[in-house]
Amino acid sequence: MKYSFLKGAVALSAFLAFRPAAGADLAAMPVKAPPSPTSWDWSGFYLGSHFFYAAGTSNWSAAQGGGAAPLTGSLDFFNSIDAFKGTGSYFFGLQAGYNYMLPSRVLLGIEADLSAPNTIAGAQTVTSVAGGQTSYTDTVLDYGTLRGRLGYAFGNWLVYGTGGLAWAYDKLERTQLAGGNVALGMTETALLSRWGWAAGAGVEVPIWPNWTAKLEFLETSFGNRQKNFPLAGQTYSSDLSMQSVRLGVNYQLGADPSKSDVFTNGVPSLENDNFAIHGQTTLVAQYALPFRAPYGGQNSLAPNAGRETWDLDLYLGFRPWKGAEIWIDPEIDQGFGLSGTFGVAGFPSAEAYKVGSAYPYARIPRAFLRQTIDLGGESQKVDAGFNQFAGTGSSDRLVLTVGKFSVVDIFDKNKYANDPRGDFLNWTLVNTGSFDYAADAWAFTYGAAIEWYSGPWTLRAGVFDGPQVPNSSDLDPSFGQFQMLGEIERRYDFWGQPGKVLVTGYLTRARLANFTDAVQLGASTGTVPTLASVRTYTSKSGISANLEQQILPGLGMFMRAGYSPGQLEAYAFTDDDTTVAGGFQVNGRFWGRPNDTFAIAGILNTISKAHQAYLTAGGYTALIGDGALPNPGPEKILETYYTIPINMWQLTFDYQFITNPAYNRDRGPVSAIATRLHAQF
């Protein structure tokens, strides 16, 4: 059960037949006449995605031994959206089904769906003589249904009822808070499968050739199930009911999908003048081969260990008025980085976040408004793509972006090393290692940025919210901790080949720890130094440079360099105070495979003397720390990859050689191998 959703979701996403990864080639779907009021035929197979908000309750009882009366209660599963934690009781998932429309326009159908929750959980604290004070928590980890559909098509509108089976996979937790016969703070965990029924109704309507949208209400109910908490000597029994309102989109494959070209060319994106839907999925499996590790600490990279990550995104766009675009990007994430994303400053997979989960979960990493104001100049074509409508615009323009997105969506961008779903994987190749940009643990935040394009120049500035605690998942709701950025970009031609150089600077105001203060406090108290004990409100700054240059069509190079003084801890990125990186990307046209890509790059990361002293004294940061650092040295990393197309997919083989992981000469070198499977439309 633990990985059943992942396997099913990957299989279904493969069935989606996304277009090959070729961002510059993404094109809007040709404009077709909308269907006439009686022309839409609902018969055939379809697949799609959905987003919904849910509420629910669970009535529970815990039978106690010794003749004590059972404990009872009710859990509320509704969680309102907390914008700065990114939490709420919403789901994001996939569905597939088949419809058959009778000549009378009565519709018979069947649909299966899989859904990943964000925060569908309830908790309650109770007190009893026998059990003391105890907290009970129930969290929905996975959810799905298999339902029939019965409907009627009124012209292009389909109205239907639906019902069938439902299943859920829950995590139950019992935590001893006071008293009782269980150790204080002890948490017992049990995993529980539930089966029940689902029923509801909905309406679906075509919105574009082959595309439909639906709105649906669904009620699900699960009977009582039992699990034991052995340490407490309790039998926990509970039911579960949920109500949800769903928004979804479906792509109609027709009665015979084998005649469709979606399995070779992929599903065409939906884009017209005002609406757009794009998507992507990426699966990365990575393994660290055995390496020398005479000692290690809680944040050390483990040898002979592997991990995987998987994500699925939709990019939903709307044009509310001239020059404006609103984008919302729901996402499913699953998996972990190597060793839980610990042990290397130049971490080998930027598809791995600072948090991980064995179970798929939903998030909304981006929700923003972009306003473009044309200022004149040469007319330029804009290709359709992720968070970008196709169209034309002037070379001179102002662009304002406000909302939730990533700092590196706008700053420190590079054509050859910027996207771990399509090019290099290493954190310090995807972005400048010393660029400690504001972000939550998933690399996103709230903020505003303005860009002024004038001829070959672009000036950028922005201000962004920071996390409440360095490298944590919660952003500061008061905006008392923030970052200001500035960037200047110059585009040019060198021997007839395009290139650009940009310089980025940042100033962060936040509660950050000084390494020297932590070491001194640890020495005076005879304890291992910690960062949390010496955090004060202060300023951190840094500067970086970024170069990209096409040498020949299909052959390009890049370089990055950055510096931060290194007296303060990493706020939201990684332990890297000075960095230099560079490499080459080559198109396979040179050896007769124009859709292949080969690339190679090297990185040199270093930290300050104060940073080294803290690690030498046994300190730990958010990402690294071997418990000691008697022989510090620079991290030296080589990464190379080769990408080949397989129908609608891009398959990448990646190798990284890491010398002195976490700046420790006593450990490594590390060889990390990875495969990446990626598709997009």
C-alpha positions in Angstrom: 0.0 0.0 0.0 2.9 2.3 0.8 3.9 2.8 -2.8 0.7 1.8 -4.5 -0.3 5.4 -5.2 3.1 6.3 -6.6 3.1 3.3 -8.9 -0.4 4.0 -10.1 0.2 7.7 -10.5 3.4 7.1 -12.6 1.6 4.6 -14.7 -1.3 7.0 -15.2 1.0 9.9 -16.0 2.7 7.7 -18.6 -0.7 7.0 -20.0 -1.2 10.8 -20.2 1.5 10.7 -23.0 2.9 14.1 -22.2 4.8 15.9 -24.9 8.6 15.6 -25.1 10.6 18.0 -23.0 11.4 20.8 -25.5 10.5 24.0 -23.8 11.3 26.3 -26.8 9.2 24.1 -29.1 6.0 24.2 -27.0 3.3 25.7 -29.3 -0.3 26.7 -28.8 -2.9 24.3 -30.1 -4.3 25.4 -33.5 -7.5 27.4 -33.2 -10.6 25.3 -34.1 -14.2 26.2 -34.2 -16.0 25.4 -30.9 -18.4 22.5 -31.1 -21.9 23.2 -32.1 -24.6 22.8 -29.4 -25.4 19.2 -30.6 -22.1 18.0 -32.0 -20.2 17.0 -28.8 -20.0 13.2 -28.5 -19.1 12.1 -24.9 -18.4 8.5 -25.9 -14.9 7.2 -25.4 -12.0 7.1 -23.1 -10.7 10.1 -21.2 -8.0 11.1 -18.7 -7.4 14.2 -16.7 -6.6 15.8 -13.4 -8.6 17.3 -10.5 -8.2 19.7 -7.6 -10.6 19.7 -4.7 -11.2 21.0 -1.2 -12.5 18.6 1.4 -14.0 18.5 4.9 -14.6 15.5 7.1 -15.1 13.9 10.5 -14.0 10.8 12.3 -15.9 9.4 15.3 -13.6 7.3 17.4 -13.3 5.3 20.6 -10.3 3.8 22.5 -11.0 0.8 24.6 -8.9 0.7 27.8 -8.0 -2.3 29.9 -8.7 -2.8 33.6 -12.4 -2.2 33.3 -11.9 1.5 32.6 -14.6 3.2 30.4 -13.6 3.6 26.8 -12.5 7.0 25.6 -14.6 8.6 22.8 -14.3 11.7 20.6 -14.7 13.2 17.2 -12.0 14.6 14.9 -12.6 17.5 12.5 -10.7 17.0 9.2 -11.3 20.5 7.8 -8.1 22.6 7.6 -8.4 26.1 6.3 -5.6 27.4 4.0 -2.6 28.8 5.8 -0.9 30.7 3.0 2.5 31.0 4.9 2.7 27.3 5.7 1.1 26.2 2.4 -1.3 23.9 4.2 -5.0 23.2 3.9 -7.5 20.4 3.4 -7.1 20.1 -0.4 -6.3 17.3 -2.7 -4.7 17.2 -6.2 -4.9 14.0 -8.3 -5.5 12.1 -11.6 -8.5 10.4 -13.1 -9.3 8.2 -16.1 -12.5 6.7 -17.4 -14.8 5.6 -20.2 -18.2 7.0 -21.3 -20.8 5.5 -23.6 -23.6 7.8 -24.9 -26.8 6.2 -26.0 -28.7 7.7 -29.0 -31.1 9.2 -26.4 -28.1 11.2 -25.1 -28.2 9.2 -21.8 -24.6 8.6 -20.7 -23.2 5.5 -19.0 -19.7 5.7 -17.7 -17.0 4.5 -15.2 -14.2 6.5 -13.7 -11.3 5.8 -11.4 -9.2 8.4 -9.6 -6.2 8.7 -7.3 -5.7 11.8 -5.0 -2.9 13.1 -2.9 -3.8 15.2 0.1 -2.1 18.3 1.5 -3.3 18.3 5.1 -6.4 16.1 5.7 -6.0 15.5 9.4 -7.8 15.8 12.7 -6.4 15.8 16.3 -8.0 15.7 19.7 -6.5 15.7 23.2 -8.4 13.8 26.0 -7.7 13.1 29.7 -8.6 10.0 31.7 -7.6 8.5 35.0 -6.3 5.3 33.4 -4.6 6.8 30.4 -3.6 10.2 31.5 -3.5 13.1 29.0 -3.3 11.8 25.5 -3.4 13.2 21.9 -5.0 11.2 19.1 -4.4 12.1 15.5 -5.7 10.7 12.2 -4.1 11.7 8.9 -5.3 10.7 5.4 -2.2 9.7 3.4 -3.8 8.5 0.1 -7.4 8.5 -1.3 -9.2 7.2 -4.3 -12.5 6.1 -5.8 -13.9 3.7 -8.5 -17.3 5.0 -9.6 -20.0 4.6 -12.2 -21.6 7.6 -13.9 -25.1 8.1 -15.1 -25.9 11.3 -16.9 -27.8 13.2 -19.6 -26.3 15.5 -22.2 -28.2 18.7 -22.7 -26.5 20.0 -25.8 -22.9 20.4 -24.8 -23.7 20.2 -21.1 -23.4 16.9 -19.3 -25.2 16.5 -16.0 -24.5 13.3 -14.1 -24.8 11.4 -10.9 -22.0 9.1 -9.7 -21.4 6.4 -7.1 -19.2 3.5 -6.2 -16.3 2.4 -4.1 -13.9 4.6 -2.1 -10.7 3.8 -0.3 -8.3 5.7 2.0 -5.0 5.0 3.7 -4.6 6.7 7.1 -1.9 7.2 9.7 -3.1 6.9 13.3 -1.0 8.4 16.1 -1.3 8.3 19.9 1.0 10.6 21.9 1.3 10.5 25.7 1.3 14.1 27.0 1.0 13.4 30.8 0.3 10.6 33.3 -0.6 7.1 32.2 1.6 4.1 31.9 3.4 5.1 28.7 6.6 7.2 28.7 6.0 10.9 28.4 6.2 12.1 24.8 6.0 8.6 23.4 4.1 8.3 20.1 2.7 5.1 18.8 1.8 4.9 15.1 -0.5 2.6 13.2 -1.3 2.5 9.4 -4.9 1.8 8.5 -6.6 0.9 5.2 -10.3 1.9 4.8 -12.9 0.9 2.3 -16.2 2.5 1.8 -18.6 4.1 -0.6 -18.7 7.3 -2.7 -21.7 9.2 -4.2 -22.3 12.6 -5.7 -23.2 14.6 -8.7 -21.6 16.9 -11.2 -21.7 18.9 -14.4 -19.2 18.7 -17.3 -18.8 20.9 -20.3 -16.4 21.1 -23.3 -14.0 24.1 -23.2 -11.8 23.3 -26.2 -11.4 20.6 -28.8 -10.9 17.3 -27.0 -10.9 19.2 -23.6 -13.7 19.3 -21.0 -14.0 20.8 -17.5 -16.1 19.6 -14.7 -17.5 20.7 -11.3 -18.4 17.8 -8.9 -19.6 17.3 -5.4 -18.7 13.9 -3.8 -19.6 12.4 -0.4 -17.5 9.4 0.9 -18.0 7.3 3.9 -16.0 4.6 5.6 -17.2 2.2 8.3 -15.4 1.5 11.6 -11.9 0.0 11.5 -9.7 -1.0 14.5 -6.0 -0.8 15.3 -4.1 -1.6 18.4 -1.8 0.7 20.4 0.2 -2.1 22.2 2.2 0.1 24.6 -0.9 1.8 25.9 -2.9 -1.4 25.8 -5.7 0.3 23.8 -7.8 -0.8 20.8 -8.6 2.3 18.7 -11.8 2.2 16.6 -12.9 4.9 14.2 -14.9 5.7 11.1 -14.4 8.4 8.5 -16.6 10.5 6.3 -15.6 13.3 3.8 -17.3 15.8 1.6 -15.5 17.5 -1.3 -16.1 20.0 -4.1 -14.0 19.2 -7.1 -12.7 21.1 -10.2 -11.3 19.0 -13.0 -10.2 18.9 -16.6 -10.4 15.9 -18.9 -8.7 15.1 -22.3 -11.0 13.1 -24.5 -9.2 10.2 -26.3 -12.2 8.9 -28.2 -13.6 5.5 -28.6 -10.4 3.9 -29.9 -7.3 5.4 -28.2 -5.0 3.2 -30.4 -5.9 5.4 -33.3 -4.8 8.5 -31.5 -1.3 10.0 -31.8 -1.1 10.9 -28.1 1.1 7.9 -27.4 3.7 9.1 -29.8 3.2 12.9 -29.9 1.7 13.5 -26.5 -1.4 15.3 -25.4 -1.6 18.8 -27.0 -1.6 21.6 -24.6 -4.8 23.7 -24.1 -4.2 27.3 -25.0 -6.4 30.0 -26.5 -6.4 33.7 -26.1 -7.5 33.7 -22.5 -6.8 30.2 -21.0 -3.9 27.7 -20.9 -3.2 24.4 -19.4 0.3 22.8 -19.4 1.7 19.9 -17.4 4.8 17.9 -16.5 5.9 14.9 -14.6 9.4 13.9 -13.5 10.8 10.8 -11.8 14.4 10.8 -10.5 16.1 7.7 -9.0 19.5 8.4 -7.5 22.1 6.2 -5.8 25.4 6.9 -4.0 27.9 4.1 -4.5 30.0 2.8 -1.6 32.6 5.3 -0.5 35.1 5.9 2.3 33.3 7.0 5.5 35.5 6.5 8.6 33.0 8.5 10.7 29.8 10.4 10.3 27.2 12.5 12.1 23.5 13.1 12.0 23.8 15.1 8.7 26.2 12.9 6.9 25.7 11.4 3.4 25.3 7.6 3.7 27.3 5.4 1.3 25.6 2.6 -0.7 22.2 4.1 -0.5 19.5 5.2 -3.0 16.4 7.4 -3.1 13.8 8.5 -5.5 11.6 11.6 -6.1 8.6 12.1 -8.2 6.5 15.2 -9.0 3.5 16.0 -11.2 2.5 19.6 -12.0 -0.3 21.4 -13.8 0.2 25.0 -15.0 -3.2 26.8 -15.2 -3.2 30.2 -16.8 -5.8 32.9 -17.3 -5.6 36.3 -19.0 -8.0 38.7 -17.1 -7.1 41.8 -19.1 -4.6 43.1 -21.6 -1.0 42.3 -20.7 -2.0 40.4 -17.6 -1.5 36.7 -16.8 -2.7 34.8 -13.7 -1.0 31.4 -13.1 -1.7 28.8 -10.5 0.4 25.6 -10.4 -0.9 22.7 -8.3 1.7 20.0 -7.7 2.1 16.5 -6.3 5.4 15.6 -4.6 6.8 12.3 -3.3 10.1 10.9 -2.2 13.4 12.0 -0.6 16.8 13.1 -1.5 19.8 11.0 -0.7 20.2 10.6 3.1 17.1 12.7 3.5 18.7 15.6 1.6 21.8 15.8 4.0 25.5 15.5 3.6 26.6 17.6 0.6 26.4 21.4 0.2 26.3 21.0 -3.6 23.5 18.5 -3.2 23.2 16.1 -6.2 19.5 16.5 -6.9 17.6 19.7 -7.1 14.4 17.6 -7.6 14.8 16.8 -3.9 13.6 19.3 -1.3 14.5 19.9 2.3 11.4 18.0 3.3 10.4 14.6 2.0 7.6 12.1 2.3 7.1 8.4 1.4 3.5 9.2 0.5 2.5 11.6 -2.3 1.2 15.0 -1.1 -0.2 18.1 -2.8 1.0 21.7 -2.7 0.5 24.9 -4.6 4.0 26.2 -5.1 3.0 29.1 -7.4 0.0 31.5 -7.6 0.9 34.8 -9.1 -0.1 37.7 -11.3 2.2 39.0 -14.1 1.5 42.3 -15.8 3.5 43.3 -18.9 3.5 46.9 -20.2 4.8 47.4 -23.7 7.1 50.3 -24.1 7.8 50.0 -27.8 10.7 48.7 -29.8 11.0 45.6 -32.0 8.2 43.1 -31.9 9.2 39.7 -30.5 7.5 36.3 -30.6 6.8 34.7 -27.3 6.5 30.9 -27.3 3.9 29.1 -25.2 5.3 27.3 -22.2 5.1 26.8 -18.5 3.6 29.9 -16.9 3.8 31.7 -20.2 1.2 32.5 -22.9 2.1 32.5 -26.5 1.9 35.8 -28.3 4.0 38.8 -29.3 5.4 41.6 -27.3 7.7 44.6 -27.6 11.4 44.3 -26.9 11.2 47.3 -24.6 8.8 46.5 -21.7 8.1 46.5 -18.0 7.1 43.3 -16.3 5.7 43.2 -12.8 5.2 39.8 -11.0 3.4 39.6 -7.7 2.3 36.6 -5.6 3.8 33.3 -4.7 6.6 32.0 -6.9 10.4 31.3 -6.6 13.0 34.0 -6.6 15.0 31.9 -9.2 12.0 31.9 -11.5 13.2 35.5 -12.3 16.7 35.9 -11.0 20.0 34.0 -11.7 18.6 32.3 -14.8 20.8 30.5 -17.3 19.8 28.8 -20.6 22.2 25.9 -20.0 21.9 25.2 -16.3 18.7 26.2 -14.7 16.1 23.4 -14.7 16.7 20.0 -12.8 13.8 18.5 -14.8 15.6 19.1 -18.1 19.3 19.8 -17.6 21.8 19.5 -14.7 20.6 18.1 -11.3 23.1 19.5 -8.8 21.9 22.3 -6.6 24.9 24.5 -7.2 24.7 24.2 -11.0 21.0 24.9 -11.3 21.6 28.1 -9.3 24.7 29.9 -8.0 25.7 28.1 -4.8 26.3 31.2 -2.7 23.0 32.8 -3.8 21.1 32.4 -0.5 17.7 33.4 -1.9 14.6 33.7 0.3 12.4 30.6 0.2 10.5 28.0 2.1 11.8 24.4 2.3 10.4 23.8 -1.2 12.2 26.9 -2.7 9.1 29.2 -3.0 7.9 32.3 -1.3 5.7 35.4 -1.6 7.1 38.6 -3.1 7.1 41.1 -6.0 9.6 41.7 -8.8 9.8 44.3 -11.5 11.8 43.9 -14.7 12.7 46.7 -17.2 13.7 45.5 -20.6 15.4 48.2 -22.8 17.3 47.1 -25.9 20.1 44.7 -24.8 19.7 45.6 -21.1 17.4 44.3 -18.4 17.3 45.7 -14.8 15.5 43.6 -12.2 14.6 44.3 -8.6 12.5 42.4 -6.1 11.5 42.0 -2.4 10.5 38.6 -1.0 9.3 37.1 2.3 11.6 34.8 4.2 11.1 31.7 6.4 10.3 32.2 10.1 13.3 30.0 11.0 16.2 29.5 8.6 15.7 26.6 6.1 12.2 25.8 7.5 8.8 25.2 5.7 6.9 28.1 7.3 7.2 31.6 5.8 7.1 34.7 8.1 3.5 36.0 8.1 4.6 39.4 9.4 7.1 39.9 6.5 9.5 41.0 9.3 12.2 38.8 7.7 12.7 39.6 4.1 15.1 39.8 1.2 15.8 42.6 -1.3 17.4 41.8 -4.7 18.8 43.6 -7.7 20.1 42.3 -11.0 21.5 43.7 -14.2 21.6 41.8 -17.4 23.4 42.5 -20.7 22.7 40.6 -23.9 25.1 40.7 -26.8 26.5 38.9 -29.8 30.0 37.5 -29.8 31.3 36.5 -33.2 27.7 36.4 -34.4 26.6 34.1 -31.5 24.2 35.2 -28.8 25.2 35.4 -25.2 24.4 37.3 -22.0 26.0 38.2 -18.7 24.1 39.1 -15.5 25.1 40.2 -12.0 22.9 39.6 -9.0 23.1 41.1 -5.5 20.9 40.5 -2.4 20.5 41.8 1.1 18.6 39.7 3.6 17.2 41.0 6.9 16.4 38.1 9.3 17.1 36.2 12.5 20.4 34.5 11.6 23.2 32.8 13.7 26.8 33.9 13.6 29.2 30.9 13.4 31.7 32.6 15.7 29.1 33.4 18.3 27.9 29.8 18.3 31.4 28.4 18.7 32.2 30.8 21.6 29.0 30.0 23.4 29.6 26.2 23.0 33.2 26.6 24.4 32.0 28.6 27.4 29.3 26.1 28.3 31.2 23.0 27.4 28.6 21.9 24.9 28.4 21.3 21.1 27.7 24.6 19.4 24.2 25.2 18.0 22.9 27.8 15.7 19.4 28.2 17.2 20.9 29.5 20.5 22.6 32.6 19.0 20.2 33.8 16.3 19.7 37.6 16.2 18.1 40.0 13.8 20.9 41.0 11.4 21.8 41.5 7.7 23.3 39.0 5.2 24.5 40.0 1.7 26.0 38.4 -1.3 26.8 38.9 -5.0 27.0 36.6 -8.0 27.7 36.6 -11.7 26.2 34.5 -14.4 27.4 34.0 -18.1 25.9 32.0 -20.9 27.4 31.9 -24.4 26.4 30.1 -27.6 29.6 28.9 -29.4 27.8 27.4 -32.4 24.2 26.5 -32.9 23.8 23.4 -30.7 26.9 24.1 -28.6 26.9 26.4 -25.6 28.8 27.1 -22.5 28.0 28.8 -19.1 29.8 30.0 -16.0 28.6 31.1 -12.5 30.5 32.6 -9.6 29.3 33.9 -6.3 30.5 35.2 -2.9 29.0 35.7 0.5 31.1 36.8 3.6 30.4 33.5 5.3 29.9 34.7 8.9 26.2 33.8 9.0 24.3 30.6 8.5 22.5 29.7 5.3 19.0 31.3 5.4 17.2 29.3 2.8 19.6 27.6 0.3 22.8 25.8 1.2 26.2 26.0 3.0 28.2 27.6 0.3 30.1 30.9 0.8 32.2 31.1 -2.4 31.4 29.2 -5.6 32.7 28.9 -9.1 30.9 26.6 -11.7 31.0 26.2 -15.4 30.3 23.8 -18.2 29.2 22.9 -21.7 26.0 21.7 -23.4 26.1 19.9 -26.8 23.2 19.0 -29.0 23.3 15.5 -30.6 23.1 16.9 -34.1 26.9 16.7 -34.2 26.8 12.9 -34.1 23.5 12.4 -36.0 21.1 12.4 -33.1 19.6 16.0 -33.1 17.1 15.2 -30.2 19.9 14.1 -27.8 21.8 16.3 -25.4 25.1 15.8 -23.7 26.5 18.2 -21.0 29.3 18.3 -18.6 30.2 20.8 -15.8 32.4 21.3 -12.8 31.8 23.1 -9.5 34.2 24.4 -6.7 32.4 25.3 -3.5 34.1 26.6 -0.4 33.1 28.0 3.1 34.7 30.6 5.3 37.1 29.9 8.2 34.3 30.7 10.7 32.0 28.3 8.9 34.7 25.6 9.1 35.4 26.3 12.8 31.7 25.7 13.6 31.7 22.3 11.8 35.0 21.4 13.4 33.6 22.0 16.8 30.9 19.4 16.1 28.1 21.8 15.0 25.4 21.0 12.5 23.7 23.2 9.9 20.4 22.5 8.2 22.1 20.4 5.6 25.6 19.3 6.6 27.6 18.2 9.6 29.7 15.0 10.2 30.1 15.7 13.9 33.7 16.8 13.3 35.8 18.4 10.6 39.5 17.9 11.4 40.5 18.1 7.7 38.5 20.6 5.8 38.7 21.1 2.1 36.7 22.5 -0.8 33.8 20.6 -2.4 34.8 19.7 -5.9 32.0 18.3 -8.1 31.8 17.0 -11.6 28.4 16.4 -13.3 27.7 15.0 -16.7 24.5 13.8 -18.3 23.1 12.4 -21.5 19.4 12.8 -22.5 17.6 10.8 -25.2 14.0 10.9 -26.3 11.8 7.9 -26.0 8.5 8.7 -27.7 6.9 11.4 -25.6 9.5 11.0 -22.8 13.0 12.3 -22.2 15.3 9.8 -20.4 18.4 11.1 -18.8 21.5 9.3 -17.4 23.4 11.4 -14.9 26.7 10.9 -13.1 28.3 13.1 -10.4 31.7 12.8 -8.8 31.9 14.6 -5.4 35.2 15.2 -3.7 35.2 16.2 0.0 31.4 16.0 0.6 30.4 18.6 3.2 33.9 20.0 2.9 35.4 16.9 4.6 38.6 15.4 3.2 38.1 12.3 5.4 35.0 11.2 3.6 34.5 10.3 0.0 35.0 10.7 -2.9 31.3 10.0 -3.8 30.0 8.7 -7.1 26.3 9.4 -7.5 24.4 7.9 -10.4 20.9 8.9 -11.4 18.2 8.3 -14.0 15.5 10.8 -14.8 12.3 10.3 -16.7 10.6 13.5 -17.7 7.6 14.5 -19.9 5.7 17.7 -20.5 3.0 19.2 -22.6 
